[in-house]
Every structure is written in structure tokens, then in C-alpha cells.
Amino acid sequence: MLMYLSNKPYPAYKDSGVEWLGKVPEHWKVRRLKNWLGINRRVLPEDTDPEYTFQYVDIGSVSTGRLTETPKRLRFGNTPSRARRIVAHGDTIVSTVRTYLKAVWYADNLQEPLIASTGFAVLTPDKNTLPKFVSYICESNPFTDLVTSESVGIAYPAIAETRLGTFSVCIPPLPEQAAIARFLDHTTQRVQHHIHAKQKLIKLLEEQKQVITHQAVTGQINVQTGQPYPAYKNSGVEWLGDVPEHWEMRRNGWLFSERSETGYGSLPILEVSLHKGVGIRDMEAGERKQQMSERDRYKRAKKRDIAYNTMRMWQGAVGVVPADGLVSPAYVVLKPIDRIESDYYGHLFRTDAYKRVVKNYSRGIVSDRDRLYWDEFKRIMSVVPPTGEQTAITRFLGHTNHRISKHHTAVKREIDLLHEYRTRLIADVVTGKLDVREAAAHLPESAPPALAATCQDGTELADPGQNPYP
């Protein structure tokens, strides 16, 4: 991101007289929003035809600089009373309720006007103002922080349209607005190329982790050699296919018994996460008081047991218990028999293939509320490698997953840094801390290419498709 470093401050500055702006370029003007832009100029009248349809944007569907959900097509006769603000091409919408969300979005390339919630202020630029420049000001961190700090209310902070209109901003001449918008368009697009490449890499790393886990726990690969086993047999289970010849198949009822013990109220509360397995629950004071009164109903789970959430087992809400504790009555606690390595089955139960099997055995009124109780779980067939191989597979996956997690963390940190860079750059450019006029004049016409993902130290991340086996 050397483009940021190559830009210098303007040659001369003046005091803006506005605390959040500080010093601004000498030739820029300082004006209040209401004197520079139109605010909420157009609204849907109450006598609109009830059959009139439109696309609607609510507070929850907007983040800083982007839509998080596709606008919904609604009919006026069925819409909430807050669906009234008309948004046209070139407008910028700024949330005036729940302002901590920093929901700001530039309406570009609209095929038809949108209708936004009255929880937004719709800013409409005049002919001597570049619409995209307005959006960058409103998206900048100093501006959104100002909106948040001036909001009233704790649980549902909001700012009045009239108060928003009194905010002062610094405005460069129109040609300079165009140069700033062009520079930021180009640079933020380049940043987004970096972010997109790294997000794709994270997805590939997650897919690699799933593939390696599936190959290891189902015996497709011998983790000690990195090669298939010498001989296989038909498992008799459709989802599993062939397994190593010396591995066994057993119903879960032969591998585990159900632990249903209550009355251990002094133990910590445990919870099952889709992503992290079983862990000790960190509770707020009020929640802790409520849980204390219910502890006698909670089930004991002992270290090395396996616990799962009956309603979310099919999504992977299962894991090995790290320490003695209590789980919700809605959980099932599995006590392994002597020759069972809990961590091996913790990996097996979280594979995509096993989750599909669990889904078929789960029961409920609607599919997304299906539950897997002990009576169904114990009927499911599972593979049983020799105990020594279970241990070897567990160790291998622990090492491999640690390596993948390190890559994942490095890429995630890179994404965070890129977001921080983008935020800082927009703020410095729209408030005149950096002069980008020369840089904008020398930008290429074509879009910047996507760049390879790298670690923080600049080295290229390992290919997620490389062979992980010894």
C-alpha cells in the first residue's frame, strides 16, 4: 500500500473552527450539512396506491459502505409506517437510529428509486457537489464517530435530523472532489481485491481441514504413512463406503452409554459451540443468578465425555468435554467405553458426512428444529479403528489443524489490517490530511488486478492443496 505513503499533506492549512475537523486545507470551505445538501427531501405520501410496489431498505440491511441484505420487494398496503424515505441514484443514506451500527450506504446504479426506513437520513447532493464525495465523507470514521457521540439514548441511541444537519464538514472545489473520489474508488477497490483473495483463501483452508479430517477418520488415508491402507472392505454403510479391512463397524449404543446424572450444582456450566466444541460458559452476573436456581436440573458431564446439543447436533454442535461440568437438560452426554478415544469421535461427529447422517436420524415438527435424542443416536453406525490408530489419528489431526489454524489466523489478521487501512485512508483523504490530486491524475484507467494472499511477514501462504501427510 505504498500509494498511501507517497501522498503528502497540502501546502497550507487553516483552522476549521470545528473540533472534529481540526486544521483543513486553506482553500477548502467549511459548511453545515443542511446548507450543503438536501436532507430527506422526498417521502412517499400517505395516499400512495396500496398496490404500489417498491424495494425497501431497513436499518438491519446496511453496514458501513455496503448492503448486507438484498432490498425486499414490498407492497405499499402491507408496509410498515417507517417505509417512507425515497432514495434516488446518487443519494447517501445515514442511519439516525442505532447509530452505533454506523450504517452508511451510497445508492449507485439504481434501476428504480428505493424506499428506505425513516431510521435513515437521505442526503441528496446539489448539482455543484459530487455525490460519491458525499458518501466518502459520511462513511469516514470521524464522521460516523461524531454521529454516534451526538446520539441520545442508551439501548436505542438516535440522532435527530435537525441535529445531523448542524454538523460541519470541509468541502474542496468540485474538481478536487472528483480527484478524491477517483483516488478512493481506485484504492479501496484495490484493497477489496486483497480482502477478497484472502477470504477465498480462508474458505479453502476450511475446506482443506474438512477434507483431511474426513480422510483420516474414515480410513481413506493412513495418517502414519500418508498412503491408503493395504486392504479395504465394504462397511455396509452407504455414507461411509469402504473402510480398512481391520476396522470394525458398531452402532453407537455399543460405543457409548448415556450419562444422565443430576445434583452436582457446584460444577461450572458448560456449553457446546458449533465452531469450538465444548467449553466453560462465561456468564454475566444476572444470567449466573438465573442459572444457579436451575443447576439441580443440569446434567453432569465428566472430562473426556462427549456432549451434544440435541437440536443442533446435525449442524456440528458436539465436542469433547474438557473438564467436569454441567450441561443443559437439552444436551445428551455420552460416556465412552474403555477402548474409545473421545477426541477421535469428536472429529468424526463433526465431519460433513456424519452431520448428514445425524440429520436423517433427527426428528422434529419442522426441519430446522430437528432433535437427535439418545434413542436415535445409539442406532447410528460408526466406524471403530483399533485404539492405537484412534490415538494416532487424533494426534495427526491436532497437529494438522494447528497448522491450518495458524494460517487462518495470519490471513484473518491481514484482513483486519486491510480494513483498518481502508478506514484510515478514507478519513485522512476526506478531511484533507493527505493531498491525493497528483496521485489521482496518474491513476490507470483499468481496474487494479487481484493480488496473491500473503502472510504478515510478506511470504506467500502455503497452498491449501498441498499434501499434509508425512
Backbone hydrogen bonds, N-H to C=O, Kabsch-Sander energy under -0.5 kcal/mol:
donor,donor_aa,acceptor,acceptor_aa,energy
4,Y,1,M,-1.1
5,L,1,M,-0.7
6,S,2,L,-1.7
7,N,3,M,-0.5
7,N,4,Y,-1.0
8,K,435,D,-0.6
10,Y,432,G,-0.6
14,K,24,V,-2.6
16,S,22,G,-1.9
21,L,18,V,-0.8
22,G,18,V,-2.7
24,V,14,K,-2.5
26,E,12,A,-2.2
28,W,25,P,-1.7
29,K,171,I,-2.7
31,R,29,K,-0.5
31,R,169,V,-2.4
33,L,167,F,-2.6
34,K,165,G,-2.3
35,N,32,R,-1.2
36,W,32,R,-0.7
36,W,33,L,-1.4
37,L,33,L,-2.9
38,G,124,T,-2.9
40,N,38,G,-0.5
40,N,122,V,-2.8
44,L,84,R,-2.4
48,T,45,P,-1.4
52,Y,49,D,-2.1
54,F,74,L,-2.1
55,Q,113,P,-0.5
56,Y,72,K,-2.8
57,V,115,I,-2.5
61,S,58,D,-1.6
62,V,59,I,-1.5
63,S,66,R,-3.0
65,G,63,S,-0.9
65,G,104,V,-3.2
66,R,63,S,-0.9
68,T,61,S,-2.3
69,E,61,S,-1.2
72,K,56,Y,-1.7
74,L,54,F,-3.1
74,L,72,K,-0.6
76,F,52,Y,-3.2
77,G,50,P,-2.6
78,N,75,R,-2.2
79,T,76,F,-1.3
83,A,80,P,-1.9
84,R,82,R,-1.8
84,R,116,A,-1.0
85,R,82,R,-0.5
85,R,116,A,-1.9
86,I,42,R,-2.1
87,V,114,L,-3.1
90,G,107,A,-3.4
91,D,88,A,-2.1
92,T,123,L,-2.0
93,I,105,W,-2.7
94,V,121,A,-2.3
95,S,103,A,-2.4
96,T,119,G,-3.7
97,V,119,G,-0.9
98,R,157,P,-1.8
99,T,157,P,-1.0
101,L,98,R,-2.3
102,K,99,T,-1.7
104,V,63,S,-0.9
104,V,102,K,-0.9
105,W,93,I,-2.0
107,A,91,D,-2.8
107,A,105,W,-0.6
108,D,106,Y,-1.1
114,L,87,V,-2.4
115,I,55,Q,-2.7
116,A,85,R,-3.2
117,S,57,V,-1.8
118,T,82,R,-1.4
120,F,117,S,-1.8
121,A,94,V,-3.0
122,V,120,F,-0.5
123,L,92,T,-3.3
123,L,121,A,-0.7
124,T,38,G,-3.0
124,T,122,V,-0.6
126,D,36,W,-0.6
129,T,126,D,-1.7
133,F,130,L,-0.7
134,V,130,L,-1.4
135,S,131,P,-1.7
136,Y,132,K,-1.9
137,I,133,F,-2.1
138,C,134,V,-2.4
139,E,135,S,-1.8
140,S,136,Y,-1.1
140,S,137,I,-0.7
144,T,140,S,-2.4
145,D,141,N,-2.7
146,L,142,P,-1.7
147,V,143,F,-2.4
148,T,144,T,-2.2
149,S,145,D,-2.7
150,E,146,L,-1.8
151,S,148,T,-1.2
152,V,158,A,-3.4
158,A,152,V,-2.0
159,I,96,T,-2.7
164,L,160,A,-2.4
165,G,161,E,-2.1
166,T,162,T,-0.5
166,T,163,R,-1.2
167,F,164,L,-1.6
169,V,31,R,-2.9
171,I,29,K,-3.7
176,E,173,P,-0.6
177,Q,173,P,-2.1
178,A,174,L,-2.1
179,A,175,P,-1.8
180,I,176,E,-2.7
181,A,177,Q,-2.7
182,R,178,A,-2.4
183,F,179,A,-2.5
184,L,180,I,-2.8
185,D,181,A,-2.7
186,H,182,R,-2.3
187,T,183,F,-2.8
188,T,184,L,-2.8
189,Q,185,D,-1.8
190,R,186,H,-1.9
191,V,187,T,-2.4
192,Q,188,T,-2.4
193,H,189,Q,-1.9
194,H,190,R,-1.8
195,I,191,V,-2.6
196,H,192,Q,-3.0
197,A,193,H,-2.3
198,K,194,H,-2.1
199,Q,195,I,-2.6
200,K,196,H,-2.2
201,L,197,A,-1.7
202,I,198,K,-2.2
203,K,199,Q,-2.0
204,L,200,K,-2.3
205,L,201,L,-2.5
206,E,202,I,-2.2
207,E,203,K,-2.3
208,Q,204,L,-2.7
209,K,205,L,-2.3
210,Q,206,E,-2.0
211,V,207,E,-2.5
212,I,208,Q,-2.7
213,T,209,K,-2.3
214,H,210,Q,-2.6
215,Q,211,V,-2.6
216,A,212,I,-2.3
217,V,213,T,-2.7
218,T,214,H,-1.6
219,G,216,A,-0.8
220,Q,215,Q,-1.4
221,I,215,Q,-1.5
222,N,227,Q,-3.1
223,V,221,I,-0.8
225,T,222,N,-1.4
226,G,222,N,-3.2
227,Q,222,N,-0.6
229,Y,219,G,-0.5
233,K,243,V,-2.6
235,S,241,G,-1.7
238,E,236,G,-0.5
240,L,237,V,-0.8
241,G,237,V,-2.5
243,V,233,K,-2.6
245,E,231,A,-2.4
247,W,244,P,-2.0
248,E,384,V,-2.3
250,R,382,S,-2.6
252,N,380,I,-2.6
253,G,378,K,-2.2
254,W,251,R,-2.2
255,L,251,R,-0.6
255,L,252,N,-0.8
256,F,252,N,-2.4
257,S,335,K,-2.2
259,R,333,V,-2.6
260,S,258,E,-0.7
267,L,264,Y,-1.8
270,L,326,L,-3.6
271,E,279,G,-2.6
273,S,271,E,-0.5
273,S,277,G,-3.6
277,G,273,S,-1.4
279,G,271,E,-2.3
281,R,269,I,-2.9
283,M,281,R,-0.8
288,R,284,E,-2.8
289,K,285,A,-2.0
290,Q,286,G,-1.8
291,Q,287,E,-2.7
292,M,288,R,-2.1
293,S,289,K,-1.1
294,E,291,Q,-1.4
295,R,291,Q,-0.8
295,R,292,M,-0.6
297,R,294,E,-1.9
298,Y,294,E,-0.6
298,Y,295,R,-1.2
299,K,327,V,-2.3
300,R,261,E,-3.1
301,A,325,G,-2.9
304,R,321,V,-2.5
305,D,302,K,-2.6
306,I,334,L,-2.1
307,A,319,G,-2.4
308,Y,332,V,-2.1
309,N,317,A,-2.2
310,T,308,Y,-0.6
310,T,330,A,-1.6
312,R,309,N,-1.0
313,M,309,N,-1.3
315,Q,312,R,-1.5
316,G,313,M,-1.6
317,A,312,R,-2.0
318,V,316,G,-2.0
319,G,307,A,-1.9
321,V,305,D,-2.9
325,G,301,A,-2.4
326,L,268,P,-3.0
327,V,299,K,-2.5
331,Y,328,S,-2.2
332,V,308,Y,-2.4
333,V,259,R,-0.5
334,L,306,I,-3.9
334,L,332,V,-0.5
335,K,257,S,-3.4
335,K,333,V,-0.5
337,I,255,L,-2.1
340,I,337,I,-1.6
341,E,339,R,-0.5
342,S,340,I,-0.8
344,Y,341,E,-0.7
345,Y,341,E,-1.4
346,G,342,S,-2.3
347,H,343,D,-1.9
348,L,344,Y,-2.3
349,F,345,Y,-2.8
350,R,346,G,-0.6
350,R,347,H,-0.8
351,T,348,L,-1.5
355,K,351,T,-2.2
356,R,352,D,-1.7
357,V,353,A,-1.5
358,V,354,Y,-2.6
359,K,355,K,-2.2
360,N,356,R,-1.6
361,Y,357,V,-1.3
362,S,358,V,-1.1
363,R,371,R,-2.6
369,R,366,V,-1.9
370,D,367,S,-1.4
371,R,363,R,-3.0
372,L,310,T,-2.3
373,Y,371,R,-0.6
376,E,373,Y,-0.9
377,F,373,Y,-2.7
378,K,374,W,-2.7
379,R,376,E,-1.1
380,I,376,E,-0.6
380,I,377,F,-1.4
382,S,250,R,-3.1
384,V,248,E,-3.1
389,E,386,P,-0.6
390,Q,386,P,-2.2
391,T,387,T,-2.2
392,A,388,G,-2.1
393,I,389,E,-2.8
394,T,390,Q,-2.3
395,R,391,T,-2.4
396,F,392,A,-2.5
397,L,393,I,-2.7
398,G,394,T,-2.1
399,H,395,R,-2.2
400,T,396,F,-2.8
401,N,397,L,-2.9
402,H,398,G,-1.6
403,R,399,H,-2.0
404,I,400,T,-2.4
405,S,401,N,-2.7
406,K,402,H,-2.0
407,H,403,R,-1.8
408,H,404,I,-2.7
409,T,405,S,-2.9
410,A,406,K,-2.2
411,V,407,H,-2.5
412,K,408,H,-2.7
413,R,409,T,-2.3
414,E,410,A,-1.8
415,I,411,V,-2.2
416,D,412,K,-2.3
417,L,413,R,-2.4
418,L,414,E,-2.2
419,H,415,I,-2.3
420,E,416,D,-2.3
421,Y,417,L,-2.6
422,R,418,L,-2.6
423,T,419,H,-2.4
424,R,420,E,-2.6
425,L,421,Y,-2.8
426,I,422,R,-2.3
427,A,423,T,-1.9
428,D,424,R,-2.5
429,V,425,L,-2.3
430,V,426,I,-2.5
431,T,427,A,-1.2
432,G,429,V,-1.3
433,K,428,D,-2.2
434,L,428,D,-1.4
435,D,8,K,-3.0
436,V,434,L,-0.7
440,A,436,V,-2.7
441,A,437,R,-1.7
442,H,438,E,-1.0
442,H,439,A,-0.6
443,L,440,A,-1.1
455,C,459,T,-3.5
458,G,455,C,-1.8
461,L,453,A,-1.0
466,Q,463,D,-2.1
